[in-house]
């Protein structure tokens, strides 16, 4: 009785599975829409079967011995003979060509497996679709894991027009209109609507329950109350099953299907703030009555029950839980009384990961370390925040925050890092080495953000503390970052002196990572002091030392400085070569700072080569990276800012304001990977908004889209174009899918924006 929203890709995938196999299991967590997809699958494919379709609903069945009888009733098998029910079923179905759906199998897996195997063997022309929270695990079964509805990526800013096509948002808006007839997605409420959909994991049932609450709450009020989601999201469709009328009942149903050890691991896994790998799962959760070696088997069972999701896009694979499932597990953990133990084990595991990233940084696995830190960002923040708010744990938090310095800088998490390191400084006031390290790390972050005043305060104290402690290594770090402060302040001569002092001590202390970083920064200071030969010599030292350790992060920065020197020398070919080498490294490292600086230098080189159009496009894609990073080229000192402004002004003068603005305005959805690809000469990436306007539709589809926009029905379109209505149906379905929209009204809106 309600519309079928989205799921076009999933429906096509399920239909493809049904073409390939006689048994298809639609698997997924509770409320994800398995039954609704099965209904739509029957609607779309049922007419293909000579004897149509049948639906067997096992939700009300509790007795395993009653499964065959429920199937017989649904299939209309009314023979009153004394033969076993299974025999009656096979007799009736042996010659049938039909589609059978067995819905809600998870609580009766054994008898369902027996029934399905019997039917498939006895009736070679039937096909079966099951819906369940775990697969049947029998031969020939094609499993389709149904994901949640599509969601917008996390962002601080959204526009209604940009997110309306996402399935979760479309569903919320459409169901909200059933309750509040004039409900609209607007730029004023879009942030709350997206947050609501994301925090409900894109689960259709949860979204529908939330939409019902919009009769008395605004989206923002509903988001504020989601911490009480199990009590809040009640009062769904009264015709639905009891477990589908409240969110808690839905998850309770899953809980009842779990064994004791599975419930215990479910509770323990709630400590993870985001995805986790097997090592983390075993280290954090494997203790007491769940030995580390048992975690993988229990985890596999929870995966089978759709209570843990598997992300196979990385190696090793990672696991995750929907937020609703995790919060339910958190309640279980609180009830078990293991909260403090789990959070301590969680903190220790991720603090050790941070320490390892520093210990192993100057080596060949830097990109892997960065990727692992990024993948565990949510867990790292949760573990660090727990340390910061737990009495007696601040000294450990200080070491933890300092150990994450490459995550803050190279990983691009500047604001996250600064906030937490400054929290450490607020609470760790004793004059100890841990405070000193936090001071120079805070200064490093502040300098990259362009806040030189705060950085100077931190470094003054760091220098004084190093002197008081007689700690030469800490003093070298203070000199190192004071050198960067002087460089970014335009005082290159003073910067060079400080760098040379710091490099000497770093080298004596056997700290190659700090030595390499100070060296490439020294080369930058030498470049802007006009010492071009010395700068290139310094870069060569970085290359040699980096190669000795298999290190590439500092090498990429030294390549950028080399490009800077070559631009100043008007050797644009060498500049482009060096900057693109740096960008090729960044395709793996994804350090936004080096990426943005390297694209900037390529833009300057293009201006020097009088290619103003290319320069404008490069400035545009550099802006994409600067925006995502949250800083600007001005943070890197007046010399760098002056170079950028001069090149930008030259390109604007050559092209004129209108052309420059058009060419330097990349698509809003351009990714950093696309920006890098364009800067490397892969011109297939759209360099400006004009390329966004290329239609994804074929000529025929565009013609039909225009007629839809004119208000014509599919049958009227078929009559006008002298084609069959079914052909028009197919065209319209493909148009909806290609445009990522869910209604004919939105097709009309798209045509208005793109026609002519």
N, C-alpha and C positions, 0 to 999 in steps of 0.2 A: 504493500500500500504506500510505500515511499519510493522515491526515485533511486536508481542505482548510480552512485556517484563515483567517477573515476574508474580505476582498476582495468583500463583498457589493455595495458601491457600484460597484467596478470591474467586477464581473461584469455588473451591470445596464447599465453604460455600454457595455461591449463588445457586449452583446446588442442594445442600441439602435443601435450603429454597424452591426451586421450586418443589421439590419432596413432601414437606410437605403442601404446600399451593397453591391455585389457583391464588392468587395475591401476587406478590413479588415486593416491592418497593426498588430500589437501591438508597440510599440517601447519600448525601455528599456535600461538598463545591464545588464551581465552579472549573473546571479544574482537579478534582481529578481522573477522568477517568471513570465516570459512564457509559457514552455512549460506550466507548471502551470495558468495561467489559460486557455490554449487548450484544454487537456484538459478542464477543467471546463466550458468553453463548449460543447465537443462533447457532453459528457455531458448538459447542460441543453437543448441545441437540436437535437441530431442526429436525434431522432425526428420532428422537423418535416419532414425531407427524405425524399421518397419512396424514394430510393436510398441513404439513410443517409449515412455519412461515410467519409473516407479520410484517412490520415496519411502525409505524406511527410517523412521526417527527413533533412535534408541535412548534419547534423553530421559523419558519417563520410566525406562526399564531398569530395574535394580537387580533382578534375579538372573544370573548368568544362564540358567536353564530356560529362560523365557525368550532368548534372542531369536531362535528359529521360529517360535510362535508369532513374535512381533513381525518378523519378515513375512511369514505366511499371510498374516492379516493385511499387511500393506500391499502385498502382491495379489490379494483377492483369492487366495487358495482356500477354498471352503469345503474341500472333500472331508466327509465325516468318517472315512474309513479308519481302521486301527493302525494303519501304516505309520511309521515314525514321521514326524513333521518334515525332517530333512529330505526324506524320500518323496513326500508329496511335492515339495518344492522342486526337486530335480525333475520329477515327472512333468510338472507344469511348464518348466522353463527350458527343457531340453531342446525344443525347436524354436524358441523365441529369439528374435533379433531386437534387443532393447537395451536401454541404459538404466542402471539401477544405482541410486544414491543411498548410501548407508550413513546417516548423519549422527554425530556425537558418539564416537566409538570408544573414547579413551578409558572409560570405566569398565569396559567389557571386552578387553582386547582378546583374551583367549577364545571365548565362544565366537567372536566376530571372525577371527582368523580361521577357525574351523568352518564356519558358514561360508565365507568367501572362497576358501579353497574348494569346498564341495561344489558350489555353484559354478565356478569357473571351469572345473573339470567336467561337469555334467552338461553345461550349456555353452558350446563353443562360440556362439554368436552374441553373447551378452557381454557388456562392458560394465564395470563397477567403479564408482567414485565413492571414496569414503572421506569423511571429515573427522579429524581427531587431533588431539594435542600431541600425539606421538604416532609414528608409523606402525603398520602391522608387522613389518619385517618378514615378509614371505616372498618367495621367488616370483619374479616378474613384476613386482610392485614398482610403479613409477611414483616417486615422492616429489611433491611440489610444496616447498616451504613458502607460505604466503606471508609476505612482509607487511609491516604497518603501512598506512597511507603515506604518500610522499609529503615531505615537510620542507619549508624554507631552511636554509642554513642559518646558523646562529649569527646574529648581527646586532649592532646597536641601533641601526636605522632601517626602517622598512617603508615602502610605499604600497598603498593598497593595490594599485595596478600591477605591481611587480609580483605579488604573492597570491593574487586571487585564483590563479590556475592550479596551485598546489592542491592535491586531493584532500588533505586534512582540513585545509582552510575552506575549500568549497563545501565539504560536508558540514562543517560547523555553521557556515553561513546559511546553507539551505535548510538545515534542521532548525536553526534559530528562527527562521522565517515561519516555520510551522507554529511556533509559539508566540513570536513577536512579528506581526505581519510586515512591519516597515523596517525590520532590521537590515542594516547595510554595513558592508565593510568600507571603512573610510580611513583616510590618513590619520584621523584623530584616534581611532580605536585599533588600528592595525597592529601596533606593537603588542597590545594586550591579547589580541586574537591569536597572533603567532605564538606568543609565550604559552598561551593556554594549550594550543595544539601540540607544541613541542613537549610541554611538561606532561601531557597525556600520551606521549609517545606515538602519536598518530594512530592510536587504537580506535577503530570506529565506534565500538560500544561506549567507551569512555567519553568520546566526543559527543555522542548522542545524549548521554546522561548529562553532560555539562551544558549542552545546548538547551535542554529542558529547564535548567536553572536560570537561563537568561530572561525568563519571564519576571524575575524579581531582583536580579543582580546585573550589573554591567559587566562586560568582559574583564575590566581591570579589577573590580571587586571579586570576581570569581577567581582570578589569578592569585590575589592576596590570600584567599582562603584555601588554596589547594593543599596546603600543608595538612589540612584535615580532610583530605580527599575521600577517605573511606566513609566518613560520616556525611560528607557534603553531597557526594554523587549518588543519590538515591532517588526513587520516584520516577523510574523509567516507564517504558511502555507496559501498561497493566496486562496486555495480552501476551507479553513475553514470558519465557520461563522464569521462575523465581530467581534463579542464579543470574539472570540477565537484567534484573530490575535494579540491582545495586552493584557497585564496583566491588565491595567487600565480598558479597556472595559469589561473585565470579571468581575471585582469587581463592576464597574458601574451598571452592570446588576443586581447584588444582591442589590445594594443600591436603585435602582428604585423600587424594590419589597417590600421595607420597609416602614412602616408608620413613621410619624414625631417623635413620642416618641421612636420608635425602633431605628431610626437614631441617636437620642440624646444619648441613652444609649450606642449604638455602639461607638460613639465618646468618651464617658466618660470611657468606659472599656479599651480604648487604654492606659490609665495611668498604667495599671498593666503590669509589666515586664514579668511575668510568670503566672502560674495558680493562681486561687484565689477561695476562698469558698464563700458561700452566705453571711456570716456575713461581709466579706470584701467588697463584691459587694454592699451590702446595706449601710454600713458605709461610703464608699468612694463616691459612685455614687448617693445615695438617698438624694437629696436635691433639692430645687427650684421647677422647673416644673416636676421633677420626685421624688415624695415622696418616702421615704424608703420602704413603704409597696407595692409600685407598681413595685419595681425592679424585684421581682421574676416572675411576670407575663410577663414582658417585656423580661426578660432573657430567659424564656421558649420559647417565640416566636422567639428569635434569635437562640436558640438551634434548634428549628424546621426548621429554614431556613439555618441551617448548617453554621451559622456565628459565633457560639460559640460551642465549643466541650465540651463534658462531660467526665470526668475521674471518673469512678465508682470503681476504685481499692482501694479507701480509703473511710473512713466514718468519717465526712461528705464528700459527693462527692465534687469534685473540677471542676472548669471550666477553659477553656483556649481558646485562639484564635490563628489561624495561623498567622505567622508573617506578611504575606501580608495583611491579614484582619486588623490586629492591626495597621499597618502603614497607611492604608487607613483611619482608625478611627482617628489616630493622626492628619491627615490633616483636618478631620472634626472638631476635637477639636480646632485646631489652628484657623480655620475659625470662630468658635463660640466664641472665645475669653475667654474660661473658663480654659485655661491651668494652670495658677498660682493657681487658687482655687482648681483644681483637684489634683495637685501635693502636695499642702499643706495638703489636706485631706488624701491623700495617705500616706504621711510621718507621719502624726499624728496617723493614724491607726496602722501602723507597728512599730512605736516607742513605742506605748502603748503595743503592743504584746511583744516587747523586754523587757520592764519594768516588765510586768507580768511574764515573764520567770524567772527573778531574784527573784521577790517577792514570787513566788510559787515554787521555785526550790527545797527547802528542804522539799519535800513531796512525796506522792505516785504517782504523775502524771509526774515524771521527763521524762520518756521515751516518753510520749505523747507530752510534751513540746518540747523535742528535735526533734521529728518527725514533729511537726508543723513548727518549725523554719527551718528545712531542706526543707520541702515542700514549704515554702515561701522565700527560700534563694534569688531567683532572685528579688523578690519585696523588701526584706530587703535591698539588695545592692543598688537597684535603689533609694529607699527612703533615705538611708543614703548618697548616692552620691549627691542627690539633695540638701540635707542639707549642705553638705560640699562645694558645689559650689555656694550656694545662699547667698548673703550678709546678715549679721545679724543672720544667722542660725547656726553658728559654735558652740556656747555653747550648743544648743540642740543636735547638731551632736555629741558632746563629750559625753553627757549623753547616747545617743543612742548607740554609739560605745562601751562604757563601759558596758551597759546593755546586749550587745550581747556576753559577755565574754564566756558563756557556749557554745554558737553556734560556736565561734572561736575554743575553745579547745575541748570540748566533741563532737561537730559536725564535727570536722576535717577540718575546714576552716582556717588554720593557716595563709597562705599567704594573703588571703582576709582580715583577721582581722588585721594583722600587717600593711599592706599598709594603711588601713583606719585610724587606731589609730595613726599611725605616721603622717598622714595628719592632724589629729586633733592637734597634738603637734606642727606642723609647723605653724598653724594658730591661735591657742589659747595660746598665750604667757603670759597672765596675771597670776600672782601667786594666783590661786584660786583652790578650792577643785576639780573642774571638771578636771583641768589639772593634779592634783595629782592622781586622780583615773585613768586617761588615762595613766599616767606613769607606775603604777604598772601592769595594764593590758598589756601594751606594753612589759614590762619586762617578764611577765608570758609567753606570746607567744614566745618571743625571746629565752627564756630558753628552751622551748620545741623544738625549731628549732636548738638548739645547739649554739646560738650566745650569749655567756656569757658576752662578752665585752660590747655589746650594752645594755644588761640587767643591767649590773652593773652601767652604766651611768644613765639609767633611775631611778634606785633605789636610787642612791646617791642623785639625785635631789628630788625624792619623800620624802626621809627622811628629807632633809633640808626644804622642803616646809611644811611638817607636823609640824616640830619644829617651823617654822615661824608663822604658823597659829594656833599653840597650839591645833592641831587636833589629839587626841590620837587614834581615829579609823583609820585615814589615816596612822599614825605612825605604827599601828599594821599590816596594809597591807604591808608597807615597810619592816618591820621585817620579816613578813611571807615569802615574795618572796626573800629577802636577804638570808633567811634560805635555800630556794631551790637553790639559786645561790651557797652558800657555799657547799651544799650537792653535787651538780653537779660538783663542783670544787674539790671534794675529801676531803673537810675539815669538817668531820662529827661532831667533838666535837663542833666547832663554830656554826654549823647548829643547833644542839640540843638546845643550849642556846637561839638562835634567835626564834626557834619554840616555846619554852616554854613561852617566853615573849609575842609572838603574840597570842598564844592560850589563855593566861590569859585575855588579853584585848578583844579578840573576844567573849569569854564567858561572860565577864562583860557587853559587849554591846548587848548581846542577839542575836548573829549572828551565829546560828548553822551551816549554810552552810560553812562559812569560818572556823569555829572550826573543823568540820569534815575533811576538806581538809588538814588543817595544821596538824591534828592528824595523818592521814595515812602517810603523808610525814615525820613526826617525827619518826614514826615506821620504815620507810625505813632508815633514818639516824641512828637509834639505831641498826638496823640489821648490817649495814656496820661498825658500831663502835664496833661490837662484843657483843652488849647487847641484846642477843637473847630473853631472858626471858622478859626483859622490852619491846622489840618490840612486842612480842605476847600480853603482857598486854595492850599496847597501841591499838593494833588492836581490842582487846576485847572491849575497850571503844568505838571505832568507831562502832562496831557492835551494841552495846547497844544503843548508841545515834541515830544511823541510824534507828534501829528498832522502836525507840520511834516516829520518824517522818514518818516512812514508806519510807525512803530514800534508794536508792540502788546504785547510781552512786559512792559515796565515799565508800560504802560497797564493791563494786567490786574491787576497788583499794586496800582496806585493805585486801581482800582475796588474791590479787596478792602479797602483801607484806608478808602475812602469808606463801604463797608458797615459796617465796624467803628465808624466815627464815628456813623453813623445808628443802629446798635443802641444805642450808649451814650446817644443822644438819644431813644431809644424811638420812633424813626420807622422802624418795621419794614417798611413798604411800600417806602420808599426803600432800606433795607438789602437787602431781597430783590432788588430790581431791579438794584442795583449788583453784588451777588455773582453773580447769574445772568449778567449781562453778562460778568463775569470768566470764568465757566465756559464761556460760548460761545466765548470766545477760546481757552480751554484745550482745547476739542474739537479744535482744529487744532495747538496747541502741545504739549499733553500734558505740561505741567510739573506734576509731582505735588505740589510744595510749594504752589503757588498753588491747585491743585485742592483739596487737603485743607483749606487754610485757608478757602477760600471756602465749602466744604460745612459746615465748623464754624460759620461765621457764620450760615449759613442755619438750622442747628440752634438757635443762640442766639435768632435771630429767631422761630423757631417756639415756643420756650419763652415768649418775651415776649408772643406772641399766644395763649398758653395752649393751644397745640396740642401737647400732650405726646407723643401717638402719632407725629405727624410728626417731632418732634424726636428721639425714640428711633430711628426709622428712619434719619434723617439722621446721627446719631452712628454708627450701624452702618456706613453706606456710607462715611463719613469714615474709619472704622477700616480699611476695606479699602485705602484709598489710603495711610494712614500705614504700614500693615504692608508694603505693596509698596515704599514709600520707604525704610523702615528707620530712621525717627525718630518722634518724637511731638510733640504740640502743646506739651509742656513745654519743648522746646528753644528755643521762641520767647519765652521770658522769663516771669517770674512773673505779670505782668499778664495775658498771654494764657492762661496755664495756669489762673489764678484764674477768668477769665471762663468757660472751658470747664468747669471743675469745678462752678462755681455753676449753670450751665445744666443740666449733666448731673444734678446732685443734685436740682434742681427737677423735672425730668422723671421721675426715678425715684420721687420722693415722690408725684407726682401719679398715677403708674400702679401703683406697687407693684413690688417687686423682680422677681417672676415675670413679669409682663407686660412690664416694661422689658427684661429679659434676652431674652425671646422676640422682641420687636420690633426690638431692636438687634443681632440676630444674623443678618447677611445670609448668603446661600449661600456655601459655601466657594469655589465656582468663579466668583463674581461678578467681572467684569472692571472695570477703571477706567472704561472707556467706559460700561458699564452704570451704574456709580455716578454718573457725571456726568449721564447721561440721567435717572436718578431724581431727582437734585437739581434738574434743570431742569423737573421737573413731568411727565416722561413716565412715568406710573405703570405702563406695561406691563412695566417692568423689575421683577423680583421683589424686594421690599424686605426680605424675611426668609425664614427657612428654611421656613416653612409653605407658601410658594408653590412650593418645590422639590418638594413631594409630589404635585403635580398629575400625573396619569398621562398618559404620551404615547400610551397605547393606547386604541383605541375600546372601546365596551362589549363587542362581540363578541370582540375580541382579548383583553380582560381575562378574559372567561369561559373562553376556550381556554387562556390562560396558567395559570389556576387548575387546569384539568384536567391540564395538563402537570406542574404542581407536585405533583399527586396521583399522578404516576407513570404516567399513561395514555399509551399509544401513539397515534400519529396515527390509525390505523385504529379504535382503540377510541373515540377522541374523535368520529370521523366517525359511528360507529354510535350513540353516545349522543345526538348533536345532529341526527342524521338529515340529514347533508350528505355530500358526496363526499369521499373521502380526499384527492383533489387539492386541493379547497378548503381542507382543514385544512393540507395541506403549505404552501400559499400563505400562510395566516394565520401559521403558525409561523415561516416565513421572514421575514415582515414584523415579527413580534414580536422576533425576534433582532436585526434591523436597527435597529428603533426603540430598543431597550434598549441597543444597542451591546455585546451579549454574544455568546458563541460556542457555548454549550452549553445543553441543557435543564436541567442542574443550576443554571446561573446564572439561568435564568428562574424556577426554584423559589425561589432565594434572593431575587430581586427581589419576587416575589409575597408572600413571608413578610414582607418589610420594608414593603410598601405595602398589603396587604390589611386592610381594616377600620380 
